[in-house]
């Protein structure tokens, strides 16, 4: 059975809600990634904005999304998952259309903020809905989720490149159209699912602040979230450190551009082709905590080829220099994808376990906020390490630091697992 056939067979075996959410996630990423990679060029080129304004517009989107995840998760638990999914998609429809049609800085900032807020509304709700509808098969469902997620990331920039070749406004309007269709389909076809389960005995739920205080006091959950920030910092290097390394040795020509595109292709295709098999293999042999720790270990090892390459003499030019610029980052991207394949479905399952199946969307919202802040800090430190490596002539520094981060995260999750923090259910009381 081919990977595609096996994936479709698994998809059909899940409830309708799960099937729809997986297809929706593919479309969400398709629309997002057909637009976002080309937004900076539109802002700086077509609109002629200064670099700091471009950074501000892009930064507002990230800040809005990361800062509002907890709010979005809380609303999903209190108002229901479906309303937040539909609202998020509808808001992104308006925001994406605005990004292509407006040219004033205040309007662009508002559209960018709305784009981030939309993601904060539907992301925790989608994961909580998926976990609830999949039931005992949620590890398998999250493995499929990662397949569809990566497929959207892989295809989106290619579609966007064609559309942006016509006009960036066309790209924005097509992306907005996809989200409009998603909103309509989900209103009509996505079964309604309530948020958090009611209190035993029918007692009314406590207030939001009391709920948040209870979750923030959940030591095992917070320790797990902090330990997992390392994985998100490492996987983000496919967008940061690996392309910079390719360009450092390979230059800024078309060959380097093609090599960077190949990094994304290797990462996405390996997940699409291997995720289900990797998850099934791990599920048969390991407990969730062990699988997550193993995945983090592989992510740390991913930077060893780059570390080894720094000890080799750099050829002056030609095929040998190109190979040194491209092959170690490609191997790193592949190993990062394998590590993510191992860890991600079990990571999502552990979040549900730690929530005690209560306030699941809120837990996902806080979890994504913690990891998002970790990505921001980790990228700042990675950028500083790359600058220090260039100025001090120590190219091994960033790769050694990233490998140690992966090892540290692996050991932290393994320690939590061995201490029993990841297996038991810890009900959240409010």
C-alpha positions, 0 to 999 in steps of 0.5 A: 500500500502506497503512503497516499493510499494508506493516508486516505484509508486512515482518513476515511476511518475517522469520524466526519468531524476529524476528516473535515478538520484535517482537510480544513487544516490543509486548506488553512496552511495552503492559504496562509503559505501562498501569501505570507512568504511574499508579503514582505516583498510586497510591503517593501517593493510595491508599497515602498515601506521602510524596513522597520515598518515591514518588520513592524507589520510582520511582527504585529501578526506574530505578536497578535497570534502568540499573545491571544492563544490563551484567549482563543482557547478559553473562548473555545472551551466556554463558547464551543469549538465550532464557533471559534473555528468559524470565527477565526476563518471568517476573520482571516478572510477579511484580513487577507483581502485587506492585506492585498487591497489597502496601502496605508500603514495603519490599515496594514497593521490592523489587517496583520493583527487581525490575521494573527488574532484569527489564528489564535481563535481557531488553532486551539479550538481545532486541536481540542476538537480533533482530540475530542472527536478522535477519542482513543485514536487521537495519536493517529489523528494528530499524525494525520493532522501533521501530514495535512499540515505539512502538505499545505506548507509544501504546496502553498508557496508554489501556488503563491509564486504563480499567483504573485507573478500575476499580482500580489493582490490576486494572491491575497484575494484567492487566499481570502476566497479559500478562507471564505469557502472554509467558513461556509463549509464549516458552518454547514458541515462541521458538527457542533461540539461544546467546549469544556465538560460540565462540572460533576453534579452540574455545578457551574464553572468558575470564572476565567481568572480562576480557571487560568490560575488553576492551569498555571498552578498545574506544575507538570503541564507547565514543566512539559510546555517549557521542556518542549519549547526547545523542539519548536526552536529547533524545527524553526531553524529550517526557516532561519539558520539552515537557509542562512548557512546555505547562503553563507557558503553557496552565495545568493544566486539561483543555486542557493535559492533552489537549495533553500526551496529543497530544504522545505521540500525535503521537510514536507515530503518526508512528513507526508510520506513517512508520518503514519508509518513512523507513528505506528512504529513508535506507538507499538514500542514506546510510551508517549513520554519516551516517544517525545524524548526520542524525537527531541533527541533526533532533533538535537542530532540533526545539527551534528552534520553541520557541526562536523562540516565546520571542521572541513576545509571550505572549497574555493568554488565549484561543485565541492563548495556547493555540496558542502553548502547544501548537503549538511543542511539538507540532512539536518532538515530531514532529521528535524522532520523525522524528529518531529514525526516521532514526537508531535502526535504523542506531544499533542496527546500528552497535552490532553492527558495533562489537562485531564480532558478538561479545558483542553482548548485553554491548555492548548492555547497556553501551551502554544503561547509558552512555545511561541515565546520560546521560539522568539527568545530562541531565535534571538539567541540563535541569531546572536550565535550566528553573528558571534560565529561569523565575527569570531571565526567559530562557525561551530558555535550555533550548531553546537548550541542547537545540538545541546538544546535538543539534548537538554530538551530530550533529557528534560522530557525523559526526566518528567516521564520517569518521574511520572509527570506525563502519564497520570491524569491531573484533573483541573479544578476551578 
